[in-house]
């Protein structure tokens, strides 16, 4: 279907006072960082979350504290499958769609991911086609690529062949948004995020698990650390990518897709050494036992590495944080969390 200029959101909303953004999955790791960034930039934010994830209540509590400081943040506990409730909410200019069930290693049960990641996206888009003007910015994942075809950084034009059901659910989400954009003329931007880490990281994520093991002097597991490598993205860089995607001036094609990473590949062994050093500098983990080495999970790829040429040229995206600097900030945020029981530290600086 041809692009409908009356429905296309373009970037006209940027001239309006306090545009409204929806953030789905707002209580999550990246979601709470994004809500803060949007508020700092003068947006109104409707934070949406169904609070089904184990880590969500802590993120919701942070947003509730933040909402007490501004009238521009409103919280709504809601399942995205509840279309009747969605249509009653004020229409946004931009939807940042972060809500998803994560987990690359859950390799078999696609039905769970289909409901949590695919069906919710379908529901959101079905409601969104009735809004006056909207852009959807979708948090996709580097896991859509599967194993890279070459040894260098992966470009957005590489065919997608995910090895995990999580990656497959994200690939289907991208397809839904592209089809929706082409059919309605509304704008969709998919960002393939590469291994995001930082303050308020989920308890199940590697750096958080390693940090907890260092604190308790417990054995920690590294999977094939000499061979496996990742492009690690500091959460503030990931949020910058999301924000730039909302401001991006699109051309005649209402859909775009970009890699968001650091552009640097680091072996897991080296990443652990840097993390360990960051915590030792905080007085933690000096006497920790040596890591236990195991084989990589069958759903994991050997390495990830983002080609950022398109994101740099079109979005103006430039990562600011090296892994070393990011891990130092992460260590400080974890020490604050262990002392205070909250992740307020590390969520309010340097955007």
N, C-alpha and C positions, 0 to 999 in steps of 0.2 A: 504494500500500500504506500502511496506517495506521502511524503512529509506534509503535515497539515500546519501551515504557518500560524493559524489561530490558536493551535494547541501547543505549539513548541514553546518551551520555557525560555530558551535563549539564556541571556544573563541579565535581563532587564531588572530582575528582582534585586540585583546588587545595588541599585540606586535607591531602593526603598529603605525607609527607617526600620530597623529591627526585623529583618525577614525571619520567618518561622522555619525551623528545621525539626524534622522528626529524627530521632536516633533510636533505632531498634537495637535490642541487646545492650541498652544503655548501662546496665549494672555490671557489664563484663569488663574485662581488663582494658581493652582499647576503648570501649564505649564511654567509660567515665572520664578518660583523658580527653576524648573528643568533645564531650559535653562542656568541659571546662574551657577548652580552646574556643569553642563557638561563643560561649558567654563572654570571654575576654575580647572577642572580636565584635561584640555588640549584637549578636543574634538572640532571638527568642528560641528556646529549646523545649520540645516536648519529648521527655525521656520515656521510652516504652520498654518494658521487660515483663516476662511472665514469671520470673524469679524461680525457675525450675532448676537451674544449675546450683551446685553446692556452694559455689563462691559468690553467687548473686546477692544474697542478703547483705554481705559486707559492702559490696559496691552500692547497693540501694541505700544503705545507711549513710555512706559518704555523700550520695546525691541529695539525700534528705537534709543533711547538714548544709550542703551547698545551697539548696533551695531556700533556706532560712536567710541567706545573705542577699538574695536577688529575687525580684518579681518576674524575671525573664526565664526562669526554669520551672517547669511543671512536670510532675511525675505521674505516670499512669501504668498501673499493673494490668497487663493485658496480654492475652495469647493472640498472636497474629492470625490464627485461624478463625477468630471471632469477627467476621466481616461486618455484622450488624453494629458491633461496638466501634469498629474502625471508621465507618462512614459517619459516625456522630462526632468525631474529633475534627478540630479545625484543619482545613487543608494546608499542607506545607508547600513551601517553594522548593525545598530539597528534602529528600529522604535519604539518610545515611543508613543503609540496611546492613547492620552488623550481626543481627540475631542469627545464631546457628549453634548446632551441636558440634563441638570440635572433636578431634581424636583421630590421627592418622593410623594408629595401630589397631583400631577396631576394624578388622579387615573383612568381616563377613556379614554382619547384620545390616543390610542396606535399608530395611523397612524403617528402622529407627531414624536413620538419616533422611530418608525420603520424606517422612512426616515433619521432622524438625527443620530441615533445610530447604527442601524443594517445595513441599505443599505450602509452607508459610510464605515463600516468595511468590508463589502463584496467587495466594490470597491477597497479599499486599498489592500486587500489580492489578488484580481485578478491581480492587477499590480505587487504585490510583488513576485508572483510565477515565474516571469521572471528575477528577479535579481540574480546575481551570488551567493550571500550568504547573509542571513539576519536573524536577530532575532526580533520578535515582542514582545514588552512588553506592555501589555494591562492593562489600569487602569479600573478595574472592581470595584465592590462595595459590601459592606456587605449586601446591600438590596437584593442580590440574595438569601439569606437564608430564608427570611421571618421570621416568628415567630420561635425563637429557640425551639428545642424539649426538652431541659432540662434547669435547672437553672444555670448551669455553663457556662464557655466559650465555644464558638462554634468552632469545628474542621472543617477542609476543607472537610472531608468525610461526613459531614451532608448533607442529600438531600436538594436540592434547591427548595423552594416553595415561590417565591416572591409575595408580596401583592400589589405592585405598578407596573404600566406599565414601569416606569423607571427601576425597578429591573428586570422585565422580559426582557427588551431590553438588559440589561447587561448580563443576563444569556444567551441570544441568541448570544451575541458577544463572550462570552467564548466558546460556542459550535462551532461557526464558526472557531475560531482560533485553537481549538483542532482538528477539522476535517481537516483543512488546513495543520496543522503540520503533522498529520498522513499521509496525502496524498502526501505531497511534501518532507518530511524530513526536512523542515525548522523548526526552533525552535520558540515556542510560550510560553510565561510566562504570566499568568494572576494573577494580584494582587488584592485581595479584600480589598479595602481601607475602614477603619472604621472612619466615622465622622471627616474629616480633617478640621482643623481650623488654623488660623495664619494670619500673615501680608498679606495684599492684598486680604483678603477673600471677596467673592462675596457679594454684597449688600443684596441679598435675604436670606443669611444664618443666622442662629439663633444668633450667637455671634455678628455679625455685626449689625443686627437689634437691639439687646439688647443695644449695645454700642451707637448707634444713639439715642435710646430712653433715655438713661442716660444723654447724652449730652444735649438734648433738654427738659429734665424733662417731657417727654411724657410717658403715660402709655404703658407698654410692656406686651406681652402675654406669659404666660408659659402654655404649654399643659401637663396636668396631671403630674406636676413636682415631686410629692412625689413618684409616682410609676414608671414613665418612667426613664430609665437610658441608658447611652451611653458609649461606648468606644471611647473617644476623642483622635485623633491623631494629634500631632503638625505637621505642613506642612513640616518642615525640616526632621522629621522622615519619613514621607511619601516619600519624595524625596530620602532619603537614601535607602528606600526599592526599589524604582524604579531603582536607580543606581546599587544596588547590584544584581537586577534581570538581568541587562545587563551583568554583570561580572560572573554570576553564571555558574559553570561548570556542564553542563547537562550530564546525562548518555545516555543510548541507547534509552530511550524514549524521543522524541523531544518536549514534552509538560509538563508543570508543573503549579501548582496553589498554591498560598500562601495567608494567611491572613496578612495584615499589619495594626497594630493598636498600642495601648499603652499597651494592656494586663491588663488594669485596668478599672473597671466599675464605673461610677459616676452618681448618681441621678441628674436629671436636676435641682432640687432645689439647690443641693450643687454646681453644676456648675455655676448657676446664682450667688450664694453667693460669690464664688471665683472671678467671673468676676466683680461683683459689687465692691468688695474689691480692685481689681487691679486698677479700674478706680478712686475710691476714693483716692487711694494713688497718683494718677496723678492730683488730685484736681477736679475731675469730678464726678457728680452723687450722691453726699452726700445727697441732698434733693430730690432725685427722688421719685415719688409716688410708692406705693406698686404694685407689678405685678398683672395683671389680670389673674386668673386661668380659663382655659377652658379644655374641653375634648380633648383627642388626636384625630387626624385625622384618619379616617378609614383605610387609606393606611399605617399608621405607625405601626411599631412593638413596643412592650412594652419595650424591651431592646435589646442592642447589647453588645457583649463582645467577644473579639478575643482570641482564643487559638493560641499562637505564637510559639508553640513547633516546628512545621515544619520550619517556617521561621528562627527561631534561629539556628536550627541544620543544615539546608541545605543552607540558604542564608547567615548566619552569621549576621542576623538582630537583633539588640538590640535597642529598643527605648531609647532616651536620655532625653526626656523632660517630666516632670510631668505636669499635667494640671495646677497646680499653677504657675510654672515657665513659661509655655507657655502663659498663660493669662496675666502675667505681661509684657511679650514681646509684646503680641498683643495690650495691652493697650498703650504701648509706641509708637507702630507703628501707631495706630489710632490717637493719639494726634499729631504726626508728620504729618499725612495725613490732619487732620483738619487745621493745621497751614500752610502747604506748598502746599496742593492740589495734592500730589503725594505720592506713596507708595515706593519710593526709600529706605526709612529707613526700616530696617527689612528684606530686600531681599539680604543682602550682607554679612552676618556674620555667623560664627559658623557652617559651613558645615564640 
